[in-house]
Amino acid sequence: MNSMGATRRNLHCLLSRVCRKRSYGAQPQGGTSPSSSSSQQLINLEYEYSAHNYHPVPIVFSQAKGSSIWDPEGNKYLDFLSAYSAVNQGHCHPKIMKALQEQAEKLTLSSRAFYNDKFPVFAERLTSMFGYDMVLPMNTGAEGVETALKLARKWGYVKKKFSIDEAIIVSCCGCFHGRTLAAISMSCDNEAIRGFGPLLPGHLKVDFGDITALEKIFKESGDQIAGFLFEPIQGEAGVIIPPDGYLKAVRDLCSKYNILMIADEIQSGLARSGRMLASDWEEVRPDMVILGKALGGGVIPVSAVLADKEVMLCIQPGEHGSTFGGNPLASAVAIASLDVIRDEKLAERSAHLGEELRQHLFKIQQQFPNYVKEVRGRGLFNAVEFDKTALPVSAYDICLKMKERGILAKPTHDTIVRLTPPLSISSNELQEGSKALHDVLELDLPKMRKPKPADAPATPCHRCGRNLYG
């Protein structure tokens, strides 16, 4: 207990030190005066009364508009995370907020025990936009993944005539599909799975981008495989782009072996990668698409699974559902969110601005080749990976220094900083973000050299046998 108490005190002291009060700009007109609770007081309250299942960058959001964030003291920052791509349209987009307010004053919830007058409109809009017969609405992205898994398994039993309890789902090493038990049963991240066993059976793993290995698994176990679940661009793994032709090859193999191609587009979809879906980069049509995050416009949780009737109608009444899935408030917000993406041409905007951002990042890589190992991305879905052997600090430390310079980013694993700003961001704001990263490497990093803790013994993934995040 003494050791645990000391650790808690050390972390608490760290939060106190890094929660700086610097002014980066005024609050939006009509904004309130600084909150009676300071940023540090609010951080203390959360630390004391909330579970410690996150390790946030110490900045408190109080107001937001577009790409800008203000803390309770009125300091302004630029958002380069977008709530993990949930805020593609920008914070508090006026059209989305208007839809929220108007619907909230009329009807918020009916449950699926009854019909409401918004979900059918949303269902027609979403299916027609993406070219599928039907949608099954849920709330969070993890719920969307669980829905797709259940639907794939049920399809396997109904259409492929699996024997009882034989359905298999294939997923990729390095994947991230949420934090539920089914999702972590597909994970290679020991931090996500340690202490939560036994994990769910019925899963096989394959390297992302390795089409030869995928066909080998299909040949060996195809009679029991219901679906191949994958991210067209792996987000949490560090914005990993598949080799050219991979998506088309996956489509061909799934068709050949009668296996459902299931694309998790929760982060990569809805214009984030410079296309409406990341699958569109190779013009493939998955059998199922999972959407979430930006579907709710950063306002309310909305997720959905898209499929054709041959797949979707395998689920019958009573076999799956959600009290809040398809509720009228979420449906109205989702319709407005889709309208903003379409009307403001956010996919095209993401593609153009993504090229601009990577040009800035490539220049930084050229200036600091010893530190920057790789710059990669599509659209405004980007990451900078640092050389672990050369960088004297972690990616989290880099993000803390970027925060001090007014830019909010978040690391993934220990060596990667993800840069995924709202798609409404301006070119000038992209330059500000890039300059902050440059200045951290040039001015702050030489002062940040600190002894790194001894490497813990590598624990290989329980599935693939490798230490992907060591």
VOPAGU-2260 file (C-alpha; in pm, 1 decimal, decimal comma):
REM VOPAGU-2260
SITE   aa  ch    i         X         Y         Z
SITE  MET   A    0       0,0       0,0       0,0
SITE  ASN   A    1     288,2     240,0      79,3
SITE  SER   A    2     434,9     182,9    -268,8
SITE  MET   A    3      96,4     241,3    -433,3
SITE  GLY   A    4      42,7     557,7    -230,2
SITE  ALA   A    5     382,5     690,8    -332,7
SITE  THR   A    6     307,0     622,6    -697,4
SITE  ARG   A    7     -24,6     809,1    -671,6
SITE  ARG   A    8     146,1    1106,3    -505,5
SITE  ASN   A    9     417,0    1118,1    -773,3
SITE  LEU   A   10     159,6    1115,8   -1053,5
SITE  HIS   A   11     -40,9    1383,0    -872,1
SITE  CYS   A   12     268,0    1604,6    -845,0
SITE  LEU   A   13     341,8    1555,0   -1214,7
SITE  LEU   A   14      -8,7    1667,1   -1307,5
SITE  SER   A   15      32,1    1976,5   -1091,4
SITE  ARG   A   16     359,2    2071,9   -1260,3
SITE  VAL   A   17     249,1    2025,9   -1620,7
SITE  CYS   A   18     -87,9    2198,1   -1591,1
SITE  ARG   A   19      51,4    2535,9   -1699,4
SITE  LYS   A   20    -156,0    2854,8   -1736,9
SITE  ARG   A   21     -54,3    3021,4   -2059,7
SITE  SER   A   22    -272,6    3240,9   -2276,6
SITE  TYR   A   23    -302,2    3144,2   -2643,5
SITE  GLY   A   24    -603,0    3357,5   -2737,9
SITE  ALA   A   25    -933,8    3492,4   -2622,0
SITE  GLN   A   26   -1249,7    3291,7   -2568,3
SITE  PRO   A   27   -1516,5    3310,1   -2839,7
SITE  GLN   A   28   -1758,4    3600,1   -2821,4
SITE  GLY   A   29   -2035,9    3528,2   -2579,9
SITE  GLY   A   30   -1811,8    3290,1   -2383,9
SITE  THR   A   31   -1840,9    3274,9   -2010,6
SITE  SER   A   32   -1580,8    3402,8   -1770,1
SITE  PRO   A   33   -1329,7    3150,8   -1641,1
SITE  SER   A   34   -1488,7    2877,1   -1435,0
SITE  SER   A   35   -1491,2    2910,2   -1058,5
SITE  SER   A   36   -1304,6    2580,4   -1059,6
SITE  SER   A   37    -951,3    2603,2   -1196,1
SITE  SER   A   38    -802,8    2344,6   -1428,9
SITE  GLN   A   39    -594,6    2201,0   -1147,4
SITE  GLN   A   40    -895,1    2175,8    -915,2
SITE  LEU   A   41   -1090,8    1989,5   -1182,0
SITE  ILE   A   42    -800,5    1754,0   -1252,5
SITE  ASN   A   43    -775,8    1686,8    -878,5
SITE  LEU   A   44   -1148,4    1608,4    -858,6
SITE  GLU   A   45   -1132,1    1365,8   -1149,9
SITE  TYR   A   46    -822,4    1200,2   -1009,4
SITE  GLU   A   47    -991,8    1151,7    -673,6
SITE  TYR   A   48   -1338,3    1040,0    -785,8
SITE  SER   A   49   -1297,0     879,4   -1128,8
SITE  ALA   A   50   -1146,1     544,9   -1218,0
SITE  HIS   A   51    -785,8     571,5   -1338,8
SITE  ASN   A   52    -846,3     402,6   -1673,2
SITE  TYR   A   53    -703,7     693,5   -1876,8
SITE  HIS   A   54    -377,1     887,1   -1872,2
SITE  PRO   A   55    -485,3    1224,2   -2014,9
SITE  VAL   A   56    -269,2    1509,8   -2129,0
SITE  PRO   A   57    -329,3    1762,5   -1845,8
SITE  ILE   A   58    -553,9    2012,2   -2022,5
SITE  VAL   A   59    -915,9    2076,4   -1922,4
SITE  PHE   A   60   -1161,3    2146,6   -2203,4
SITE  SER   A   61   -1412,9    2414,6   -2109,0
SITE  GLN   A   62   -1524,3    2553,1   -2445,9
SITE  ALA   A   63   -1462,8    2458,4   -2808,6
SITE  LYS   A   64   -1539,5    2587,3   -3154,5
SITE  GLY   A   65   -1411,9    2445,8   -3481,2
SITE  SER   A   66   -1049,3    2349,6   -3420,4
SITE  SER   A   67   -1007,4    2565,3   -3109,9
SITE  ILE   A   68   -1025,6    2466,8   -2743,8
SITE  TRP   A   69   -1037,9    2692,7   -2436,3
SITE  ASP   A   70    -958,8    2585,1   -2082,9
SITE  PRO   A   71   -1132,0    2730,6   -1772,9
SITE  GLU   A   72    -867,0    3003,4   -1748,7
SITE  GLY   A   73    -937,8    3117,7   -2106,2
SITE  ASN   A   74    -619,8    2978,8   -2263,8
SITE  LYS   A   75    -668,5    2876,8   -2627,0
SITE  TYR   A   76    -532,7    2561,1   -2790,4
SITE  LEU   A   77    -561,0    2391,0   -3128,9
SITE  ASP   A   78    -705,3    2040,5   -3132,3
SITE  PHE   A   79    -494,5    1788,5   -3326,1
SITE  LEU   A   80    -676,6    1479,7   -3197,4
SITE  SER   A   81   -1046,0    1549,0   -3272,5
SITE  ALA   A   82   -1156,1    1308,4   -2997,1
SITE  TYR   A   83   -1005,3    1020,4   -3195,4
SITE  SER   A   84   -1184,5    1138,1   -3513,1
SITE  ALA   A   85   -1524,0    1188,8   -3346,7
SITE  VAL   A   86   -1508,9    1562,3   -3426,1
SITE  ASN   A   87   -1434,4    1552,6   -3799,2
SITE  GLN   A   88   -1685,1    1832,7   -3861,7
SITE  GLY   A   89   -1524,4    2056,9   -3598,4
SITE  HIS   A   90   -1633,6    2120,8   -3242,9
SITE  CYS   A   91   -1990,1    2245,1   -3189,4
SITE  HIS   A   92   -2070,4    2280,1   -3559,5
SITE  PRO   A   93   -2368,7    2521,0   -3578,1
SITE  LYS   A   94   -2577,7    2301,3   -3809,6
SITE  ILE   A   95   -2528,6    1997,3   -3588,4
SITE  MET   A   96   -2597,1    2194,6   -3271,8
SITE  LYS   A   97   -2914,6    2334,7   -3429,0
SITE  ALA   A   98   -3036,8    1983,9   -3511,3
SITE  LEU   A   99   -2956,1    1873,1   -3155,0
SITE  GLN   A  100   -3143,0    2160,6   -2996,4
SITE  GLU   A  101   -3449,8    2137,7   -3219,5
SITE  GLN   A  102   -3487,9    1762,8   -3170,7
SITE  ALA   A  103   -3416,0    1776,1   -2796,8
SITE  GLU   A  104   -3711,4    2008,2   -2754,3
SITE  LYS   A  105   -3947,4    1762,0   -2926,7
SITE  LEU   A  106   -3849,8    1400,1   -2857,2
SITE  THR   A  107   -3530,4    1233,1   -2739,0
SITE  LEU   A  108   -3610,1     866,0   -2686,0
SITE  SER   A  109   -3873,5     615,0   -2791,5
SITE  SER   A  110   -3676,0     290,9   -2757,2
SITE  ARG   A  111   -3709,4      40,8   -3040,1
SITE  ALA   A  112   -4024,3     -94,8   -2874,8
SITE  PHE   A  113   -4199,8     175,5   -3079,6
SITE  TYR   A  114   -4134,4     363,5   -3401,5
SITE  ASN   A  115   -4017,0     725,0   -3407,5
SITE  ASP   A  116   -4020,4     979,6   -3688,6
SITE  LYS   A  117   -3642,9    1034,6   -3716,4
SITE  PHE   A  118   -3474,1     695,5   -3730,3
SITE  PRO   A  119   -3640,1     585,9   -4058,2
SITE  VAL   A  120   -3515,7     906,3   -4223,3
SITE  PHE   A  121   -3164,9     849,0   -4087,4
SITE  ALA   A  122   -3168,4     484,7   -4198,2
SITE  GLU   A  123   -3265,9     579,5   -4553,8
SITE  ARG   A  124   -3007,1     859,5   -4564,4
SITE  LEU   A  125   -2719,5     646,3   -4439,0
SITE  THR   A  126   -2789,3     339,7   -4653,2
SITE  SER   A  127   -2836,2     543,2   -4969,3
SITE  MET   A  128   -2519,0     744,7   -4905,7
SITE  PHE   A  129   -2303,8     431,8   -4873,2
SITE  GLY   A  130   -2494,2     195,5   -5101,2
SITE  TYR   A  131   -2615,7     -75,9   -4862,7
SITE  ASP   A  132   -2960,7    -223,9   -4815,0
SITE  MET   A  133   -2995,4    -191,6   -4438,7
SITE  VAL   A  134   -2849,3     -49,7   -4118,8
SITE  LEU   A  135   -2845,8    -171,9   -3759,2
SITE  PRO   A  136   -2808,3     130,6   -3527,2
SITE  MET   A  137   -2612,8     131,7   -3202,2
SITE  ASN   A  138   -2442,1     395,4   -2989,2
SITE  THR   A  139   -2067,5     350,0   -2931,9
SITE  GLY   A  140   -1808,2     218,9   -3172,0
SITE  ALA   A  141   -1742,0     -82,2   -2950,5
SITE  GLU   A  142   -2113,1    -166,3   -2966,6
SITE  GLY   A  143   -2091,1    -144,2   -3343,3
SITE  VAL   A  144   -1804,6    -394,0   -3344,6
SITE  GLU   A  145   -1992,9    -631,1   -3113,6
SITE  THR   A  146   -2294,7    -603,9   -3344,8
SITE  ALA   A  147   -2085,8    -689,9   -3650,8
SITE  LEU   A  148   -1932,9    -990,5   -3475,0
SITE  LYS   A  149   -2272,5   -1125,0   -3372,6
SITE  LEU   A  150   -2414,8   -1062,2   -3718,7
SITE  ALA   A  151   -2121,2   -1237,6   -3888,4
SITE  ARG   A  152   -2147,9   -1538,1   -3660,7
SITE  LYS   A  153   -2524,9   -1561,4   -3713,9
SITE  TRP   A  154   -2477,8   -1537,2   -4090,7
SITE  GLY   A  155   -2226,3   -1820,9   -4069,8
SITE  TYR   A  156   -2469,6   -2047,9   -3888,5
SITE  VAL   A  157   -2762,7   -1958,9   -4115,1
SITE  LYS   A  158   -2589,4   -1940,0   -4453,1
SITE  LYS   A  159   -2276,4   -2155,2   -4421,1
SITE  LYS   A  160   -2437,9   -2407,5   -4188,3
SITE  PHE   A  161   -2163,4   -2406,9   -3924,4
SITE  SER   A  162   -2184,9   -2668,7   -3654,5
SITE  ILE   A  163   -2274,3   -2527,1   -3314,3
SITE  ASP   A  164   -2004,0   -2308,1   -3152,1
SITE  GLU   A  165   -1764,3   -2342,5   -3448,5
SITE  ALA   A  166   -1778,0   -1987,5   -3593,7
SITE  ILE   A  167   -1439,8   -1816,7   -3632,1
SITE  ILE   A  168   -1355,8   -1448,8   -3683,1
SITE  VAL   A  169   -1016,8   -1356,4   -3831,6
SITE  SER   A  170    -862,3   -1024,7   -3728,6
SITE  CYS   A  171    -526,5    -851,5   -3766,2
SITE  CYS   A  172    -223,2    -821,7   -3542,0
SITE  GLY   A  173    -204,1    -464,8   -3416,1
SITE  CYS   A  174    -580,1    -415,0   -3446,4
SITE  PHE   A  175    -791,7    -198,0   -3219,8
SITE  HIS   A  176   -1167,6    -253,3   -3212,6
SITE  GLY   A  177   -1256,2    -124,9   -2866,1
SITE  ARG   A  178   -1224,6    -224,9   -2502,1
SITE  THR   A  179   -1505,3    -478,5   -2464,0
SITE  LEU   A  180   -1423,9    -840,5   -2392,5
SITE  ALA   A  181   -1482,0    -951,8   -2751,6
SITE  ALA   A  182   -1269,4    -664,2   -2882,7
SITE  ILE   A  183    -972,5    -727,3   -2654,7
SITE  SER   A  184    -991,8   -1098,1   -2740,7
SITE  MET   A  185    -865,1    -989,2   -3083,3
SITE  SER   A  186    -595,7    -756,7   -2947,8
SITE  CYS   A  187    -216,0    -795,6   -2953,9
SITE  ASP   A  188    -173,8    -524,4   -2689,0
SITE  ASN   A  189     -80,4    -694,1   -2362,1
SITE  GLU   A  190    -173,7    -379,9   -2169,9
SITE  ALA   A  191    -529,7    -415,5   -2298,4
SITE  ILE   A  192    -569,4    -783,9   -2217,1
SITE  ARG   A  193    -357,2    -850,8   -1909,2
SITE  GLY   A  194    -574,1    -948,5   -1613,9
SITE  PHE   A  195    -899,3    -979,8   -1810,3
SITE  GLY   A  196    -892,2   -1347,3   -1907,5
SITE  PRO   A  197   -1022,7   -1584,1   -2002,9
SITE  LEU   A  198   -1062,1   -1422,6   -2344,0
SITE  LEU   A  199   -1330,7   -1527,0   -2587,5
SITE  PRO   A  200   -1260,8   -1821,7   -2816,6
SITE  GLY   A  201   -1328,4   -1831,0   -3188,4
SITE  HIS   A  202   -1060,7   -1587,9   -3304,6
SITE  LEU   A  203    -762,4   -1626,4   -3538,7
SITE  LYS   A  204    -492,1   -1366,3   -3607,5
SITE  VAL   A  205    -308,2   -1263,4   -3924,5
SITE  ASP   A  206     -54,6    -990,5   -3998,4
SITE  PHE   A  207    -211,0    -672,1   -4132,5
SITE  GLY   A  208    -113,5    -630,2   -4497,6
SITE  ASP   A  209      -1,1    -992,5   -4545,4
SITE  ILE   A  210    -235,5   -1130,3   -4810,5
SITE  THR   A  211     -43,4   -1459,4   -4836,3
SITE  ALA   A  212     -94,4   -1533,3   -4467,2
SITE  LEU   A  213    -461,7   -1441,6   -4496,4
SITE  GLU   A  214    -518,3   -1687,8   -4780,0
SITE  LYS   A  215    -336,5   -1958,5   -4585,3
SITE  ILE   A  216    -579,3   -1916,9   -4295,1
SITE  PHE   A  217    -875,9   -1909,5   -4532,5
SITE  LYS   A  218    -758,1   -2233,6   -4697,5
SITE  GLU   A  219    -702,2   -2408,3   -4366,4
SITE  SER   A  220   -1013,5   -2294,9   -4178,0
SITE  GLY   A  221   -1242,9   -2131,1   -4434,3
SITE  ASP   A  222   -1529,9   -2371,4   -4369,3
SITE  GLN   A  223   -1557,2   -2233,0   -4015,0
SITE  ILE   A  224   -1466,3   -1868,4   -4081,3
SITE  ALA   A  225   -1759,4   -1626,7   -4073,5
SITE  GLY   A  226   -1576,0   -1301,0   -4130,8
SITE  PHE   A  227   -1250,1   -1110,5   -4161,8
SITE  LEU   A  228   -1266,7    -799,6   -3941,7
SITE  PHE   A  229   -1004,4    -533,5   -4008,7
SITE  GLU   A  230    -934,0    -160,0   -4013,1
SITE  PRO   A  231    -856,9     -35,6   -4366,9
SITE  ILE   A  232    -608,4     196,1   -4192,6
SITE  GLN   A  233    -499,2      85,0   -3847,0
SITE  GLY   A  234    -550,7     380,5   -3615,5
SITE  GLU   A  235    -443,3     290,1   -3263,3
SITE  ALA   A  236    -148,3      93,5   -3401,9
SITE  GLY   A  237     -12,8     426,3   -3530,0
SITE  VAL   A  238    -194,9     506,8   -3856,9
SITE  ILE   A  239     -62,7     203,5   -4042,2
SITE  ILE   A  240    -134,0     217,5   -4416,9
SITE  PRO   A  241    -174,4    -119,7   -4591,8
SITE  PRO   A  242      33,4    -205,4   -4900,4
SITE  ASP   A  243    -110,7     -99,0   -5236,0
SITE  GLY   A  244    -357,8    -355,8   -5361,3
SITE  TYR   A  245    -418,4    -511,4   -5020,4
SITE  LEU   A  246    -783,3    -409,5   -4992,0
SITE  LYS   A  247    -865,1    -539,9   -5339,7
SITE  ALA   A  248    -688,5    -867,0   -5262,5
SITE  VAL   A  249    -886,5    -899,2   -4937,1
SITE  ARG   A  250   -1208,1    -842,8   -5131,4
SITE  ASP   A  251   -1113,7   -1112,8   -5383,3
SITE  LEU   A  252   -1021,9   -1366,6   -5115,4
SITE  CYS   A  253   -1335,6   -1306,3   -4910,2
SITE  SER   A  254   -1547,3   -1356,3   -5221,5
SITE  LYS   A  255   -1353,3   -1667,3   -5321,9
SITE  TYR   A  256   -1389,8   -1838,7   -4982,6
SITE  ASN   A  257   -1739,0   -1704,7   -4899,8
SITE  ILE   A  258   -1620,2   -1508,1   -4596,5
SITE  LEU   A  259   -1763,8   -1172,8   -4492,6
SITE  MET   A  260   -1531,6    -876,1   -4544,8
SITE  ILE   A  261   -1597,1    -652,3   -4242,5
SITE  ALA   A  262   -1441,6    -304,8   -4245,5
SITE  ASP   A  263   -1411,0    -120,0   -3915,1
SITE  GLU   A  264   -1432,7     239,6   -4040,8
SITE  ILE   A  265   -1508,2     390,1   -3700,8
SITE  GLN   A  266   -1193,4     606,3   -3707,3
SITE  SER   A  267   -1092,7     591,3   -4072,9
SITE  GLY   A  268   -1436,8     653,8   -4222,3
SITE  LEU   A  269   -1656,0     960,1   -4273,6
SITE  ALA   A  270   -1397,8    1163,0   -4467,2
SITE  ARG   A  271   -1107,4    1126,9   -4222,5
SITE  SER   A  272    -868,6     963,2   -4472,6
SITE  GLY   A  273    -959,1    1185,9   -4767,6
SITE  ARG   A  274   -1235,9     951,9   -4888,7
SITE  MET   A  275   -1580,5     889,2   -4744,0
SITE  LEU   A  276   -1450,5     547,0   -4643,8
SITE  ALA   A  277   -1086,8     439,8   -4629,6
SITE  SER   A  278   -1200,6     134,1   -4828,3
SITE  ASP   A  279   -1274,5     374,0   -5115,4
SITE  TRP   A  280    -901,9     421,6   -5172,5
SITE  GLU   A  281    -907,4      92,5   -5363,4
SITE  GLU   A  282   -1274,3     112,4   -5465,6
SITE  VAL   A  283   -1374,5    -201,0   -5278,6
SITE  ARG   A  284   -1712,4    -272,2   -5122,5
SITE  PRO   A  285   -1698,5    -462,4   -4791,8
SITE  ASP   A  286   -1985,5    -690,2   -4696,8
SITE  MET   A  287   -2021,2    -498,9   -4370,9
SITE  VAL   A  288   -1910,3    -150,3   -4269,8
SITE  ILE   A  289   -1896,1     -30,2   -3909,1
SITE  LEU   A  290   -1932,5     344,6   -3856,6
SITE  GLY   A  291   -1919,6     554,5   -3539,0
SITE  LYS   A  292   -1741,9     853,2   -3385,9
SITE  ALA   A  293   -1798,3    1132,9   -3644,8
SITE  LEU   A  294   -2143,3     990,2   -3720,5
SITE  GLY   A  295   -2249,9    1173,0   -3404,9
SITE  GLY   A  296   -2068,1    1494,0   -3500,7
SITE  GLY   A  297   -1886,6    1505,8   -3168,1
SITE  VAL   A  298   -2220,5    1568,3   -2998,9
SITE  ILE   A  299   -2377,7    1233,4   -2914,3
SITE  PRO   A  300   -2267,5     868,4   -2947,2
SITE  VAL   A  301   -2397,9     716,6   -3271,7
SITE  SER   A  302   -2272,3     399,3   -3439,8
SITE  ALA   A  303   -2407,7     180,7   -3714,9
SITE  VAL   A  304   -2345,1    -142,2   -3902,9
SITE  LEU   A  305   -2423,0    -141,7   -4275,7
SITE  ALA   A  306   -2491,9    -458,5   -4475,1
SITE  ASP   A  307   -2719,6    -599,1   -4743,6
SITE  LYS   A  308   -3038,7    -790,3   -4666,5
SITE  GLU   A  309   -2881,7   -1134,0   -4719,3
SITE  VAL   A  310   -2659,8   -1063,6   -4419,7
SITE  MET   A  311   -2867,5    -824,5   -4211,0
SITE  LEU   A  312   -3186,9   -1026,5   -4208,4
SITE  CYS   A  313   -3009,1   -1317,7   -4040,8
SITE  ILE   A  314   -3072,9   -1124,3   -3718,9
SITE  GLN   A  315   -3433,5   -1163,4   -3605,4
SITE  PRO   A  316   -3640,2    -973,7   -3344,2
SITE  GLY   A  317   -3515,8   -1039,0   -2992,5
SITE  GLU   A  318   -3166,9   -1149,1   -3098,4
SITE  HIS   A  319   -2991,9    -812,1   -3074,5
SITE  GLY   A  320   -3078,4    -455,1   -2982,8
SITE  SER   A  321   -3016,8    -139,9   -2783,9
SITE  THR   A  322   -3253,8      81,9   -2585,9
SITE  PHE   A  323   -3084,1     395,1   -2720,1
SITE  GLY   A  324   -2980,3     266,4   -3064,1
SITE  GLY   A  325   -3170,0     456,8   -3333,3
SITE  ASN   A  326   -3315,9     707,5   -3087,3
SITE  PRO   A  327   -3463,3    1022,5   -3244,8
SITE  LEU   A  328   -3209,5    1259,4   -3091,5
SITE  ALA   A  329   -2914,3    1058,7   -3219,7
SITE  SER   A  330   -3083,0    1013,2   -3557,1
SITE  ALA   A  331   -3139,5    1387,0   -3602,4
SITE  VAL   A  332   -2780,0    1462,4   -3505,6
SITE  ALA   A  333   -2646,3    1192,6   -3738,4
SITE  ILE   A  334   -2847,0    1326,5   -4033,4
SITE  ALA   A  335   -2701,5    1673,6   -3972,7
SITE  SER   A  336   -2351,2    1526,7   -3931,0
SITE  LEU   A  337   -2375,1    1349,5   -4266,8
SITE  ASP   A  338   -2512,1    1664,6   -4431,3
SITE  VAL   A  339   -2215,4    1869,0   -4307,3
SITE  ILE   A  340   -1965,5    1613,1   -4441,1
SITE  ARG   A  341   -2137,8    1615,8   -4780,0
SITE  ASP   A  342   -2219,4    1987,1   -4809,9
SITE  GLU   A  343   -1879,7    2110,3   -4692,6
SITE  LYS   A  344   -1695,9    1850,0   -4903,9
SITE  LEU   A  345   -1494,9    1737,6   -4604,2
SITE  ALA   A  346   -1352,4    1431,3   -4779,4
SITE  GLU   A  347   -1200,1    1649,1   -5051,4
SITE  ARG   A  348   -1088,0    1900,4   -4790,4
SITE  SER   A  349    -921,9    1625,3   -4585,9
SITE  ALA   A  350    -736,6    1493,4   -4890,5
SITE  HIS   A  351    -603,0    1840,4   -4980,0
SITE  LEU   A  352    -509,9    1950,8   -4628,1
SITE  GLY   A  353    -357,9    1611,7   -4551,9
SITE  GLU   A  354    -109,1    1664,1   -4833,5
SITE  GLU   A  355     -24,1    2004,9   -4689,1
SITE  LEU   A  356      28,3    1865,7   -4340,2
SITE  ARG   A  357     252,4    1583,6   -4458,2
SITE  GLN   A  358     467,0    1827,1   -4653,3
SITE  HIS   A  359     526,7    2018,5   -4329,1
SITE  LEU   A  360     599,8    1694,5   -4145,1
SITE  PHE   A  361     838,3    1567,2   -4412,9
SITE  LYS   A  362    1040,3    1888,7   -4373,4
SITE  ILE   A  363    1058,8    1826,1   -4000,1
SITE  GLN   A  364    1175,6    1471,2   -4069,2
SITE  GLN   A  365    1449,6    1606,0   -4296,7
SITE  GLN   A  366    1562,6    1847,3   -4025,3
SITE  PHE   A  367    1559,0    1584,4   -3749,3
SITE  PRO   A  368    1634,8    1253,8   -3924,0
SITE  ASN   A  369    1782,0    1101,8   -3609,2
SITE  TYR   A  370    1460,0    1149,4   -3418,6
SITE  VAL   A  371    1181,2    1113,4   -3676,8
SITE  LYS   A  372    1169,1     758,7   -3806,1
SITE  GLU   A  373     864,3     790,5   -4032,0
SITE  VAL   A  374     581,5    1021,7   -4136,1
SITE  ARG   A  375     272,4     849,0   -4272,6
SITE  GLY   A  376     -93,8     908,0   -4334,3
SITE  ARG   A  377    -383,3     963,5   -4570,4
SITE  GLY   A  378    -598,0    1272,7   -4564,6
SITE  LEU   A  379    -591,7    1422,9   -4217,8
SITE  PHE   A  380    -524,9    1081,8   -4062,5
SITE  ASN   A  381    -151,9    1108,8   -3986,6
SITE  ALA   A  382     120,6     999,3   -3749,7
SITE  VAL   A  383     482,5    1077,6   -3672,8
SITE  GLU   A  384     684,6     781,9   -3546,9
SITE  PHE   A  385    1002,0     853,1   -3352,2
SITE  ASP   A  386    1314,3     640,5   -3332,3
SITE  LYS   A  387    1297,0     472,2   -2993,5
SITE  THR   A  388    1673,2     429,1   -2974,0
SITE  ALA   A  389    1744,7     799,5   -3038,5
SITE  LEU   A  390    1458,7     980,7   -2865,6
SITE  PRO   A  391    1551,3    1049,8   -2501,2
SITE  VAL   A  392    1186,7    1081,1   -2393,3
SITE  SER   A  393     851,3     924,1   -2476,7
SITE  ALA   A  394     592,2    1038,9   -2728,0
SITE  TYR   A  395     377,2    1138,4   -2429,7
SITE  ASP   A  396     651,2    1379,2   -2319,2
SITE  ILE   A  397     655,4    1526,7   -2669,3
SITE  CYS   A  398     279,3    1581,5   -2646,8
SITE  LEU   A  399     317,7    1756,1   -2310,7
SITE  LYS   A  400     560,1    2002,8   -2467,2
SITE  MET   A  401     332,3    2052,8   -2767,1
SITE  LYS   A  402      52,1    2130,9   -2524,2
SITE  GLU   A  403     269,3    2401,8   -2366,6
SITE  ARG   A  404     298,5    2549,3   -2716,0
SITE  GLY   A  405     -78,1    2547,0   -2764,6
SITE  ILE   A  406    -119,0    2224,5   -2964,9
SITE  LEU   A  407    -313,0    1924,1   -2834,3
SITE  ALA   A  408    -205,7    1583,8   -2962,4
SITE  LYS   A  409    -198,9    1236,8   -2808,8
SITE  PRO   A  410      52,6     955,2   -2838,7
SITE  THR   A  411     -26,9     601,5   -2931,4
SITE  HIS   A  412     205,6     352,4   -2767,8
SITE  ASP   A  413     543,7     492,5   -2668,7
SITE  THR   A  414     694,5     630,1   -2988,9
SITE  ILE   A  415     410,3     762,9   -3206,7
SITE  VAL   A  416     223,9    1093,8   -3206,5
SITE  ARG   A  417    -104,1    1089,0   -3395,5
SITE  LEU   A  418    -203,9    1411,4   -3576,0
SITE  THR   A  419    -573,5    1406,0   -3665,3
SITE  PRO   A  420    -719,7    1757,3   -3645,4
SITE  PRO   A  421   -1081,3    1843,4   -3733,0
SITE  LEU   A  422   -1137,6    1844,3   -4107,7
SITE  SER   A  423   -1251,9    2205,9   -4077,7
SITE  ILE   A  424    -903,2    2318,8   -3974,2
SITE  SER   A  425    -735,3    2593,5   -4177,1
SITE  SER   A  426    -400,8    2583,4   -4355,3
SITE  ASN   A  427    -263,6    2842,5   -4115,3
SITE  GLU   A  428    -365,1    2629,0   -3817,7
SITE  LEU   A  429    -193,4    2327,4   -3972,1
SITE  GLN   A  430     123,3    2535,2   -3996,8
SITE  GLU   A  431      88,9    2632,6   -3629,8
SITE  GLY   A  432      68,3    2268,1   -3532,6
SITE  SER   A  433     367,0    2171,8   -3743,2
SITE  LYS   A  434     570,5    2462,0   -3608,2
SITE  ALA   A  435     494,6    2354,7   -3251,6
SITE  LEU   A  436     628,1    2006,1   -3320,9
SITE  HIS   A  437     936,1    2154,4   -3490,7
SITE  ASP   A  438    1003,3    2385,3   -3196,8
SITE  VAL   A  439     963,9    2104,2   -2945,8
SITE  LEU   A  440    1228,1    1900,7   -3130,1
SITE  GLU   A  441    1460,3    2195,9   -3182,8
SITE  LEU   A  442    1422,5    2393,9   -2860,1
SITE  ASP   A  443    1267,8    2171,0   -2594,4
SITE  LEU   A  444    1410,8    1828,0   -2663,5
SITE  PRO   A  445    1774,6    1917,6   -2581,0
SITE  LYS   A  446    1654,0    2016,4   -2231,0
SITE  MET   A  447    1433,0    1711,5   -2189,3
SITE  ARG   A  448    1701,4    1447,1   -2169,7
SITE  LYS   A  449    1607,8    1237,5   -1871,4
SITE  PRO   A  450    1707,4     888,1   -1766,2
SITE  LYS   A  451    1468,2     638,9   -1916,8
SITE  PRO   A  452    1354,4     352,5   -1694,9
SITE  ALA   A  453    1508,5      17,4   -1765,2
SITE  ASP   A  454    1315,2    -175,0   -2025,6
SITE  ALA   A  455    1072,5    -420,8   -1873,0
SITE  PRO   A  456    1108,2    -779,0   -1988,8
SITE  ALA   A  457     929,2    -818,4   -2322,1
SITE  THR   A  458     600,7   -1003,6   -2293,8
SITE  PRO   A  459     500,2   -1150,8   -2627,6
SITE  CYS   A  460     143,0   -1129,0   -2751,0
SITE  HIS   A  461     -57,8   -1429,3   -2638,3
SITE  ARG   A  462    -179,2   -1474,7   -2997,1
SITE  CYS   A  463      93,3   -1378,1   -3245,8
SITE  GLY   A  464     386,9   -1451,5   -3013,3
SITE  ARG   A  465     555,7   -1116,5   -3077,4
SITE  ASN   A  466     606,7    -802,1   -2872,3
SITE  LEU   A  467     452,1    -547,0   -3108,3
SITE  TYR   A  468     458,1    -259,9   -2860,6
SITE  GLY   A  469     772,9    -334,4   -2664,3
